[in-house]
Amino acid sequence: MADFDLAIIGGGINGTGIARDAAGRGFRVVLIEQNDLASGTSSASSKLIHGGLRYLEQRQFRLVHEALREREVLLRAAPHLIRPLRFVLPINEARRSPALLRLGLLIYDWIGWRRILPGTRELDLVTDEAGQPLKSRFHHAFEYSDCFADDSRLVVLNAVDAAERGAVIRTRTRCVRADRADTWRLVLNVRGQRDVITARILVNATGAWSELFAETALRVEPQRRLRLDKGSHIVVRRLYDHDRAYILQAADGRVVFAIPFQRDFTLIGTTDRSFAGDPATVLPTGEEIDYLCGVVNEYFRTAIGAADVVWAFAGVRSLYDDGARKPQDIGRDYALMLDERFGEAPLLTVYGGKITTYRRLAEEALARLSHFFPRSRPWTAQSPLPGGDFVYDGVDTLIERTLRTWRFLTADHARRLVNAYGTRVDRVLGTATGLDDLGMRLGADLTAAEVRYLMSKEWAQTADDVLWRRSKLGLRLTADQAALLDRFMAQASSPSRTAT
C-alpha cells in the first residue's frame, strides 16, 4: 500500500488549499515544498480578495462571478486575515467613460452575491475626504467594495489546518524525481539527504515551476500550456490618512492599486509583463518602479519616485495560456488537467488561478478525483481557518478582549497579533503577565515567544520566513535586528543548545 493517498508538490495557495481540503476528507496527504510556504507567487500578490473589475472588460463573467461569491466565504473563514476594503475609482474621462464605469460596477454588484459588503456609490471628490490627496482636476469618483488579505499568512494557515487534520507538511524538501507505476514513487532531497515516499495520486501545484517540474522530476515533455506573467509592487510611506484604497486608470489601459498597508505605508501595484527565466530570481526593474510611480503621480498631489520606495517585490503568475496576445488580456481563470492511464497512477496538474478562488479550485480538484475517493464531501465553505472562529466584524472586539487579558500590550501590538493569529493569540502569549515573560525583544514588537511559536507551529526557519511571510515586520526591523533574529532562530532550532 502507498504511504499516502495524495502527494501535492507546491506550498503556495493552491497546494495548501488542496492539502487542507483533502486532509479534512480523511485522506492521507503529504505536501512537499522546496522552499518556505508561500515563498513564491503566493506572497507577491496585490493581496486582494476580489472579483477583478477589469476582467469584466474581457468578458470573463464566470471567473468574476465565482471570485465575487468567494469574497464573503473567505471573509467569514478568516476575518483576522481578510478585511472589507472600499475602493475609490477617480473618474478619468480620457481613459474610460463614466457611463461605462457605472455599468461595470452595477454588473459587479449584481453578480457579486453580497450579504456583508456594501454596494457602489458615487463620490464628490471636492467635499469627500477621499478627494484630499488627489489632484484638483479629479472631481468625481465611484466607490465600491472588495477585500484585502494577508496573502502569505492565508497560505500558512491553510497548511496549519491541513496538518491539524492529519496532513504531513514538508518544507525545504525538493522532489527531484517522480517515477510512475501503479503508484507514484517520489525521490526527495531534504537538505542533501535522500528520502523516498509513495503516493496513489500526484498533484503538480508548483505554479510558475510546473513545466520545469514536469521536465526535471516527471521527465516528460511539458504541454506548453503555461504562460508566465511578472507582476511588480512597491511600498512607500503612507500617502494619505484615511482607510480606503484607490484604483487608478493608467494610460496603457491597465489599472494600478494604491492600498493602505501595515498602518504606516501604501502598497502600489501591479505591473503585467511577460516573463521568461527562473521565477525564483524575479525582481522589480527600475522601469517598472518608474511606471508605478508615474501612475500615482498622475493622480496624487504628493509626487513619489524611486527614492521613496521602502520595499519592492515581484512575483511570477502562472497563467493558463488561452491564446491572448497581451499579458494583461490573459485569463486569470484556472484549469485542472487530469492525466489518467490504464495501470498507472494519476497525475493532476493545476494551471493558473488566483488567490481569491483557491478554495473553489481545491474543491474542484477533489471533484476531479472523486472516482478515486467516492465517499468524500466538500466541507471548507463553512469551516473557519485557524484563529478565524469569530464573527466577520469582530476584530475590534477581539482586540479589546486581548488588551483586557494581557494588559501590558500596547494597542498596536495587540492589533498586530490579533490580525495575525485571531482567537489563537493566547497560544502566542500564554500565561504572560508582563512583556518580560515573552522573552527577548528582537525588534519592533517581535518577541522570542512569538518566534518560538512560529518555529514550532508554522514551519518558520529563517528571519525572512518570520519578517516577510509570517508577518511584514521586515518593514520595521533594521538589518542588525534581522541578523539578530536569524542568530536567535539558529540557536533555538539547535537540539544541543537552549535559546534565551
LINJOJO-V183465 format. One record per pair of residues at least 24 apart in sequence whose ideal C-beta (glycine too) atoms are under 6 Angstrom apart, sorted by the first residue. I is the first residue (numbers start at 1). GAP is how many residues later the second one is. Records with the same first field share a line. If there is no record, write none. Layout:
I: GAP + GAP
This chain:
2: 181 + 196 + 197 + 198
3: 194 + 195
4: 24 + 26 + 195
5: 195
6: 195
7: 179 + 192 + 195
8: 195 + 197
9: 166 + 195 + 197
10: 195 + 196
11: 26
12: 28 + 30 + 195
13: 29 + 142 + 342 + 345
14: 191 + 336 + 339 + 344 + 347
15: 190
16: 139 + 142 + 143
17: 141 + 341 + 342 + 345
18: 344 + 347
19: 143 + 148
20: 138 + 141 + 142
21: 341 + 345 + 359
23: 139 + 142 + 143 + 144
24: 141 + 355
25: 351
29: 138
30: 138
31: 138
32: 138 + 141 + 143
33: 138
34: 140
36: 135 + 429
37: 118 + 119 + 122
38: 114 + 117 + 431
41: 166 + 274 + 275 + 276
42: 109 + 113
43: 108 + 109 + 426
44: 269 + 271
45: 106 + 310
46: 211 + 223 + 224
47: 101 + 102 + 104
48: 98
49: 25 + 33 + 98 + 100 + 307
50: 96
53: 55
54: 201
56: 48
60: 271
63: 270
65: 46
66: 291 + 294
67: 289 + 290
68: 44
69: 44
70: 286 + 287
71: 76
72: 43 + 44
73: 308
75: 72 + 317
76: 316
77: 307 + 308 + 311
78: 307 + 310
79: 309 + 313
80: 307 + 308 + 339 + 342
81: 68 + 69 + 72 + 73
82: 65 + 67
83: 65
84: 33 + 63
85: 61 + 62 + 63 + 160
86: 57 + 158
87: 57 + 59 + 158 + 160
88: 42 + 53 + 55 + 156 + 158
89: 52 + 53 + 158
90: 48 + 51
91: 49 + 50
92: 157
95: 154
101: 41
105: 37 + 39
117: 28
118: 27
120: 24
129: 113
130: 114
133: 107 + 167
134: 165
135: 166
151: 204
152: 317
156: 302
157: 228 + 229
160: 226
161: 224 + 225
171: 288
175: 42
177: 40
178: 39 + 40
180: 164 + 165
183: 162
184: 161
201: 145
202: 145
203: 145
204: 145
205: 145
207: 111
208: 71 + 108 + 110
225: 96 + 126
226: 92
227: 92 + 94 + 103
228: 47 + 88
229: 43 + 88 + 90 + 98
230: 43 + 45 + 52 + 84 + 86
231: 39 + 40 + 84
232: 39 + 52 + 56 + 82
233: 36 + 37 + 80
234: 34 + 55 + 58 + 75 + 78
235: 30 + 32 + 75 + 76
236: 30 + 68 + 72 + 73
238: 26 + 27 + 28
239: 27 + 63
248: 47 + 51
250: 45
254: 74
256: 39
262: 210 + 213
268: 24 + 28
272: 55 + 56
274: 53
275: 41
279: 37
282: 32 + 34
283: 31
284: 28 + 30
319: 33
320: 31 + 32
334: 27
336: 29 + 32
338: 30
387: 34 + 35 + 36 + 37
388: 34
389: 34
390: 33
408: 26 + 27
413: 32
428: 25
442: 43
443: 34 + 38
444: 29 + 32 + 33
446: 27
